């Protein structure tokens, strides 16, 4: 079950990074 928790954390970090890159791109475009 630790494996599932690791995957959740992993995807959570990816989503956070995606959000940061999207915000960065918005800043560059504007």
mmCIF file of the N, C-alpha and C atoms, coordinates in Angstrom:
data_MODEL
# 
_entry.id   MODEL 
# 
loop_
_atom_site.group_PDB 
_atom_site.id 
_atom_site.type_symbol 
_atom_site.label_atom_id 
_atom_site.label_alt_id 
_atom_site.label_comp_id 
_atom_site.label_asym_id 
_atom_site.label_entity_id 
_atom_site.label_seq_id 
_atom_site.pdbx_PDB_ins_code 
_atom_site.Cartn_x 
_atom_site.Cartn_y 
_atom_site.Cartn_z 
_atom_site.occupancy 
_atom_site.B_iso_or_equiv 
_atom_site.pdbx_formal_charge 
_atom_site.auth_seq_id 
_atom_site.auth_comp_id 
_atom_site.auth_asym_id 
_atom_site.auth_atom_id 
_atom_site.pdbx_PDB_model_num 
ATOM 1  N N  . UNK A 1 1  ? 0.827  -1.212 0.000   1.00 0.00 ? 1  UNK A N  1 
ATOM 2  C CA . UNK A 1 1  ? 0.000  0.000  0.000   1.00 0.00 ? 1  UNK A CA 1 
ATOM 3  C C  . UNK A 1 1  ? 0.863  1.265  0.000   1.00 0.00 ? 1  UNK A C  1 
ATOM 4  N N  . UNK A 1 2  ? 2.091  1.144  0.474   1.00 0.00 ? 2  UNK A N  1 
ATOM 5  C CA . UNK A 1 2  ? 3.001  2.289  0.427   1.00 0.00 ? 2  UNK A CA 1 
ATOM 6  C C  . UNK A 1 2  ? 3.235  2.687  -1.024  1.00 0.00 ? 2  UNK A C  1 
ATOM 7  N N  . UNK A 1 3  ? 3.219  1.683  -1.895  1.00 0.00 ? 3  UNK A N  1 
ATOM 8  C CA . UNK A 1 3  ? 3.431  1.941  -3.315  1.00 0.00 ? 3  UNK A CA 1 
ATOM 9  C C  . UNK A 1 3  ? 2.369  2.898  -3.853  1.00 0.00 ? 3  UNK A C  1 
ATOM 10 N N  . UNK A 1 4  ? 1.104  2.653  -3.487  1.00 0.00 ? 4  UNK A N  1 
ATOM 11 C CA . UNK A 1 4  ? 0.017  3.528  -3.949  1.00 0.00 ? 4  UNK A CA 1 
ATOM 12 C C  . UNK A 1 4  ? 0.210  4.940  -3.417  1.00 0.00 ? 4  UNK A C  1 
ATOM 13 N N  . UNK A 1 5  ? 0.606  5.051  -2.173  1.00 0.00 ? 5  UNK A N  1 
ATOM 14 C CA . UNK A 1 5  ? 0.830  6.381  -1.592  1.00 0.00 ? 5  UNK A CA 1 
ATOM 15 C C  . UNK A 1 5  ? 1.941  7.099  -2.347  1.00 0.00 ? 5  UNK A C  1 
ATOM 16 N N  . UNK A 1 6  ? 2.993  6.369  -2.699  1.00 0.00 ? 6  UNK A N  1 
ATOM 17 C CA . UNK A 1 6  ? 4.109  6.976  -3.443  1.00 0.00 ? 6  UNK A CA 1 
ATOM 18 C C  . UNK A 1 6  ? 3.620  7.487  -4.791  1.00 0.00 ? 6  UNK A C  1 
ATOM 19 N N  . UNK A 1 7  ? 2.770  6.692  -5.454  1.00 0.00 ? 7  UNK A N  1 
ATOM 20 C CA . UNK A 1 7  ? 2.246  7.106  -6.763  1.00 0.00 ? 7  UNK A CA 1 
ATOM 21 C C  . UNK A 1 7  ? 1.411  8.367  -6.611  1.00 0.00 ? 7  UNK A C  1 
ATOM 22 N N  . UNK A 1 8  ? 0.583  8.414  -5.572  1.00 0.00 ? 8  UNK A N  1 
ATOM 23 C CA . UNK A 1 8  ? -0.259 9.596  -5.352  1.00 0.00 ? 8  UNK A CA 1 
ATOM 24 C C  . UNK A 1 8  ? 0.608  10.821 -5.136  1.00 0.00 ? 8  UNK A C  1 
ATOM 25 N N  . UNK A 1 9  ? 1.631  10.682 -4.315  1.00 0.00 ? 9  UNK A N  1 
ATOM 26 C CA . UNK A 1 9  ? 2.526  11.812 -4.052  1.00 0.00 ? 9  UNK A CA 1 
ATOM 27 C C  . UNK A 1 9  ? 3.223  12.221 -5.348  1.00 0.00 ? 9  UNK A C  1 
ATOM 28 N N  . UNK A 1 10 ? 3.664  11.218 -6.109  1.00 0.00 ? 10 UNK A N  1 
ATOM 29 C CA . UNK A 1 10 ? 4.362  11.474 -7.370  1.00 0.00 ? 10 UNK A CA 1 
ATOM 30 C C  . UNK A 1 10 ? 3.479  12.278 -8.321  1.00 0.00 ? 10 UNK A C  1 
ATOM 31 N N  . UNK A 1 11 ? 2.238  11.817 -8.502  1.00 0.00 ? 11 UNK A N  1 
ATOM 32 C CA . UNK A 1 11 ? 1.320  12.529 -9.401  1.00 0.00 ? 11 UNK A CA 1 
ATOM 33 C C  . UNK A 1 11 ? 0.986  13.908 -8.853  1.00 0.00 ? 11 UNK A C  1 
ATOM 34 N N  . UNK A 1 12 ? 0.881  14.017 -7.531  1.00 0.00 ? 12 UNK A N  1 
ATOM 35 C CA . UNK A 1 12 ? 0.581  15.317 -6.921  1.00 0.00 ? 12 UNK A CA 1 
ATOM 36 C C  . UNK A 1 12 ? 1.690  16.309 -7.245  1.00 0.00 ? 12 UNK A C  1 
ATOM 37 N N  . UNK A 1 13 ? 2.934  15.837 -7.169  1.00 0.00 ? 13 UNK A N  1 
ATOM 38 C CA . UNK A 1 13 ? 4.077  16.711 -7.466  1.00 0.00 ? 13 UNK A CA 1 
ATOM 39 C C  . UNK A 1 13 ? 4.075  17.096 -8.938  1.00 0.00 ? 13 UNK A C  1 
ATOM 40 N N  . UNK A 1 14 ? 3.744  16.149 -9.798  1.00 0.00 ? 14 UNK A N  1 
ATOM 41 C CA . UNK A 1 14 ? 3.696  16.426 -11.242 1.00 0.00 ? 14 UNK A CA 1 
ATOM 42 C C  . UNK A 1 14 ? 2.639  17.483 -11.538 1.00 0.00 ? 14 UNK A C  1 
ATOM 43 N N  . UNK A 1 15 ? 1.450  17.321 -10.938 1.00 0.00 ? 15 UNK A N  1 
ATOM 44 C CA . UNK A 1 15 ? 0.374  18.287 -11.156 1.00 0.00 ? 15 UNK A CA 1 
ATOM 45 C C  . UNK A 1 15 ? 0.795  19.665 -10.665 1.00 0.00 ? 15 UNK A C  1 
ATOM 46 N N  . UNK A 1 16 ? 1.507  19.702 -9.531  1.00 0.00 ? 16 UNK A N  1 
ATOM 47 C CA . UNK A 1 16 ? 1.969  20.985 -8.990  1.00 0.00 ? 16 UNK A CA 1 
ATOM 48 C C  . UNK A 1 16 ? 2.960  21.615 -9.963  1.00 0.00 ? 16 UNK A C  1 
ATOM 49 N N  . UNK A 1 17 ? 3.853  20.805 -10.511 1.00 0.00 ? 17 UNK A N  1 
ATOM 50 C CA . UNK A 1 17 ? 4.842  21.321 -11.471 1.00 0.00 ? 17 UNK A CA 1 
ATOM 51 C C  . UNK A 1 17 ? 4.147  21.803 -12.732 1.00 0.00 ? 17 UNK A C  1 
ATOM 52 N N  . UNK A 1 18 ? 3.137  21.066 -13.179 1.00 0.00 ? 18 UNK A N  1 
ATOM 53 C CA . UNK A 1 18 ? 2.382  21.477 -14.370 1.00 0.00 ? 18 UNK A CA 1 
ATOM 54 C C  . UNK A 1 18 ? 1.749  22.833 -14.118 1.00 0.00 ? 18 UNK A C  1 
ATOM 55 N N  . UNK A 1 19 ? 1.169  22.997 -12.930 1.00 0.00 ? 19 UNK A N  1 
ATOM 56 C CA . UNK A 1 19 ? 0.526  24.266 -12.588 1.00 0.00 ? 19 UNK A CA 1 
ATOM 57 C C  . UNK A 1 19 ? 1.535  25.395 -12.596 1.00 0.00 ? 19 UNK A C  1 
ATOM 58 N N  . UNK A 1 20 ? 2.736  25.125 -12.061 1.00 0.00 ? 20 UNK A N  1 
ATOM 59 C CA . UNK A 1 20 ? 3.770  26.159 -12.011 1.00 0.00 ? 20 UNK A CA 1 
ATOM 60 C C  . UNK A 1 20 ? 4.228  26.526 -13.412 1.00 0.00 ? 20 UNK A C  1 
ATOM 61 N N  . UNK A 1 21 ? 4.406  25.535 -14.269 1.00 0.00 ? 21 UNK A N  1 
ATOM 62 C CA . UNK A 1 21 ? 4.859  25.830 -15.629 1.00 0.00 ? 21 UNK A CA 1 
ATOM 63 C C  . UNK A 1 21 ? 3.784  26.582 -16.396 1.00 0.00 ? 21 UNK A C  1 
ATOM 64 N N  . UNK A 1 22 ? 2.501  26.232 -16.145 1.00 0.00 ? 22 UNK A N  1 
ATOM 65 C CA . UNK A 1 22 ? 1.414  26.942 -16.828 1.00 0.00 ? 22 UNK A CA 1 
ATOM 66 C C  . UNK A 1 22 ? 1.402  28.395 -16.391 1.00 0.00 ? 22 UNK A C  1 
ATOM 67 N N  . UNK A 1 23 ? 1.576  28.631 -15.092 1.00 0.00 ? 23 UNK A N  1 
ATOM 68 C CA . UNK A 1 23 ? 1.599  30.007 -14.585 1.00 0.00 ? 23 UNK A CA 1 
ATOM 69 C C  . UNK A 1 23 ? 2.788  30.757 -15.181 1.00 0.00 ? 23 UNK A C  1 
ATOM 70 N N  . UNK A 1 24 ? 3.928  30.080 -15.274 1.00 0.00 ? 24 UNK A N  1 
ATOM 71 C CA . UNK A 1 24 ? 5.133  30.718 -15.821 1.00 0.00 ? 24 UNK A CA 1 
ATOM 72 C C  . UNK A 1 24 ? 4.898  31.087 -17.287 1.00 0.00 ? 24 UNK A C  1 
ATOM 73 N N  . UNK A 1 25 ? 4.269  30.186 -18.022 1.00 0.00 ? 25 UNK A N  1 
ATOM 74 C CA . UNK A 1 25 ? 4.002  30.448 -19.444 1.00 0.00 ? 25 UNK A CA 1 
ATOM 75 C C  . UNK A 1 25 ? 3.047  31.624 -19.576 1.00 0.00 ? 25 UNK A C  1 
ATOM 76 N N  . UNK A 1 26 ? 2.033  31.669 -18.732 1.00 0.00 ? 26 UNK A N  1 
ATOM 77 C CA . UNK A 1 26 ? 1.074  32.777 -18.776 1.00 0.00 ? 26 UNK A CA 1 
ATOM 78 C C  . UNK A 1 26 ? 1.816  34.090 -18.549 1.00 0.00 ? 26 UNK A C  1 
ATOM 79 N N  . UNK A 1 27 ? 2.759  34.083 -17.590 1.00 0.00 ? 27 UNK A N  1 
ATOM 80 C CA . UNK A 1 27 ? 3.529  35.284 -17.293 1.00 0.00 ? 27 UNK A CA 1 
ATOM 81 C C  . UNK A 1 27 ? 4.374  35.690 -18.488 1.00 0.00 ? 27 UNK A C  1 
ATOM 82 N N  . UNK A 1 28 ? 4.947  34.706 -19.174 1.00 0.00 ? 28 UNK A N  1 
ATOM 83 C CA . UNK A 1 28 ? 5.785  35.010 -20.340 1.00 0.00 ? 28 UNK A CA 1 
ATOM 84 C C  . UNK A 1 28 ? 4.945  35.576 -21.473 1.00 0.00 ? 28 UNK A C  1 
ATOM 85 N N  . UNK A 1 29 ? 3.777  34.993 -21.693 1.00 0.00 ? 29 UNK A N  1 
ATOM 86 C CA . UNK A 1 29 ? 2.900  35.422 -22.793 1.00 0.00 ? 29 UNK A CA 1 
ATOM 87 C C  . UNK A 1 29 ? 2.394  36.835 -22.541 1.00 0.00 ? 29 UNK A C  1 
ATOM 88 N N  . UNK A 1 30 ? 2.022  37.108 -21.300 1.00 0.00 ? 30 UNK A N  1 
ATOM 89 C CA . UNK A 1 30 ? 1.429  38.420 -20.993 1.00 0.00 ? 30 UNK A CA 1 
ATOM 90 C C  . UNK A 1 30 ? 2.425  39.504 -21.019 1.00 0.00 ? 30 UNK A C  1 
# 
